[in-house]
């Protein structure tokens, strides 16, 4: 029998398993990380928008407070 042509099926299965499983795990973790990064970016944009709206409301309330303080000083 020619040893050069003899192929061990167990070696092939072990090689596929040892190379395939880590590759699949890497791909799954990479996709999960990429998706999480996208969601984090979207959340950051929403937080920035929300912070801007809150700052605008604070400025409006501050202006109203100044007007009320002026009216109180006039009454005194």
C-alpha positions as CSV (number, residue, x, y, z in Angstrom):
1,X,0.0,0.0,0.0
2,X,1.3,3.5,-0.9
3,X,1.6,5.6,2.3
4,X,1.6,8.8,0.4
5,X,-2.0,8.4,-0.7
6,X,-3.3,7.1,2.6
7,X,-5.6,9.7,4.3
8,X,-6.8,9.4,7.8
9,X,-10.3,10.6,8.1
10,X,-9.9,11.3,11.8
11,X,-7.1,13.8,11.0
12,X,-9.3,15.6,8.5
13,X,-12.1,15.9,11.0
14,X,-9.8,17.0,13.8
15,X,-8.2,19.7,11.5
16,X,-11.6,21.0,10.4
17,X,-12.8,21.1,14.0
18,X,-9.7,22.8,15.3
19,X,-9.6,25.4,12.6
20,X,-13.4,25.8,12.0
21,X,-14.7,26.2,15.6
22,X,-12.3,29.1,16.5
23,X,-13.1,30.8,13.1
24,X,-16.8,30.5,13.7
25,X,-16.5,31.8,17.3
26,X,-14.4,34.7,16.1
27,X,-17.0,35.6,13.4
28,X,-19.8,35.4,16.0
29,X,-18.0,37.6,18.5
30,X,-16.9,40.1,15.8
31,X,-20.5,40.5,14.6
32,X,-21.8,40.9,18.2
33,X,-19.1,43.5,18.9
34,X,-19.9,45.4,15.6
35,X,-23.6,45.4,16.4
36,X,-23.0,46.6,20.0
37,X,-20.7,49.4,18.7
38,X,-23.5,50.5,16.3
39,X,-26.1,50.5,19.1
40,X,-23.7,52.4,21.4
41,X,-23.2,55.0,18.7
42,X,-26.9,55.4,18.2
43,X,-27.4,55.8,22.0
44,X,-24.7,58.4,22.2
45,X,-26.4,60.4,19.4
46,X,-29.7,60.2,21.2
47,X,-28.1,61.3,24.5
48,X,-26.5,64.3,22.8
49,X,-29.8,65.3,21.3
50,X,-31.6,64.9,24.6
51,X,-28.8,66.9,26.4
52,X,-29.2,69.7,23.9
53,X,-33.0,69.8,24.4
54,X,-32.6,69.8,28.2
55,X,-30.0,72.6,28.0
56,X,-32.4,74.7,25.8
57,X,-35.2,74.2,28.4
58,X,-32.8,75.2,31.2
59,X,-31.9,78.4,29.3
60,X,-35.6,79.2,28.8
61,X,-36.4,78.6,32.4
62,X,-33.4,80.8,33.4
63,X,-34.7,83.6,31.2
64,X,-38.1,83.3,32.8
65,X,-36.6,83.4,36.2
66,X,-34.7,86.6,35.4
67,X,-37.9,88.2,34.2
68,X,-39.7,87.2,37.5
69,X,-36.8,88.5,39.6
70,X,-36.9,91.9,37.8
71,X,-40.7,92.1,38.4
72,X,-40.1,91.3,42.1
73,X,-37.5,94.0,42.4
74,X,-39.9,96.5,40.8
75,X,-42.6,95.6,43.3
76,X,-40.4,96.2,46.3
